Amino acid sequence: MSLRFTRSFLTACALSVATLFTSFAFAEGPKTFAQAKVALKKNIYFDQNQDGALGTFYCGCDWEWVGKTGGRIQPERCGYEIRVIPTRGIRTEIEHVVPASWLGQQRQCWQNGGRSNCNKTDPVFSAMEANLHNITVAIGELNADRSNYRFGALPSTPLQHGQCQSKVDFKARVFEPRDEAKGMAARIMMYMHDRYNLSMSEQQQRLFMAWDKQFPVTTWERERDRRIAKIMGHSNGFVTGTNTWSLGHRNSAAGVVSAVPATSKKAPAQQNSKAGVQPIRGNTNSKIYHLDNCPGYNASKPSNIKTFSSEAEAIKAGYRKAKNCPKNK
């Protein structure tokens, strides 16, 4: 065997090993939301901003990439009209379809210090926040208007952003995405709730099941899933068809691979609650409390939430149970 051949062989082996380790590293996915935003631009949405592609998630507008992860739209080109926030009405932002506050509120870290504390102490929250399956590109003003509102149908609500078909009811805290986004939004919701064992009300389950059926998986959605899977190491099964959602779905909790570190301080509600049961949430404004299977469990602002370890504790504090909570719990 010649020396030249031996060197070529060893070089090829080294490259193969490097490729293997690189693939393994990518399969773990981004570690932070900042890394996820860069990956979204570079590896997933790099060709979706122009020339008749999907465009921004809620309005379908083209954009030009600016900086590491931002973008800029020309509102007049897609019929978008700025409602009240001029600076955010001409730029794109990275949107969590399942809001970060929803992800955090079902983790004890959020009760002990909000998003910054979760980033520091809870690896599961960091994984949820950086999950590429859950993020997309939206106009900044729509990102702000959607806030952490639940999705719903708003047939009598007029358009508020020019020709953009997404609508928002600020009083009811409900956001209706345009038809082109509904199926994809529903399947992202199913995936995130299943993977990270998040609770979902029966009302929301029925809505997403209907949208999933009414708005089937598109060619772009399949391609998006393929690109994300190359980085994350797994697909959204509700896109590929390996998973289905039925009423009362039992979550796989496949993404809950580690708990809050033992060194982190636990709140009394976490210590006194039964394993696997989410703490009871009271709204400090309305003095109404919700169990984890109540439709309003995720509706309160984080700043208005007070947690309790039992209904008796909530009642003693002057709270009453929400009337729309199921009676069997």
Secondary structure, DSSP 8 states (H G I E B T S, - for coil): --HHHHHHHHHHHHHHHHHHHHHHHHHT--SSHHHHHHHIIIIISTTSSSTTS--STTT----EEETTTEEE--HHHHTB---S-HHHHTEEEEEESS-HHHHHHTSHHHHTTHHHHHHHH-HHHHHHHT-GGGEEEEEHHHHHHHTT-EE---TT---SSBT---EEETTTTEEE--HHHHHHHHHHHHHHHHHTT----HHHHHHHHHHHHHS---HHHHHHHHHHHHHHSS--HHHHTS----TT-----TT--S-S-TTS---HHHHHS-TT---EEEETTTTEEE-TTSTTTTTS-GGGEEEESSHHHHHHTT-EE-TTS-TT-
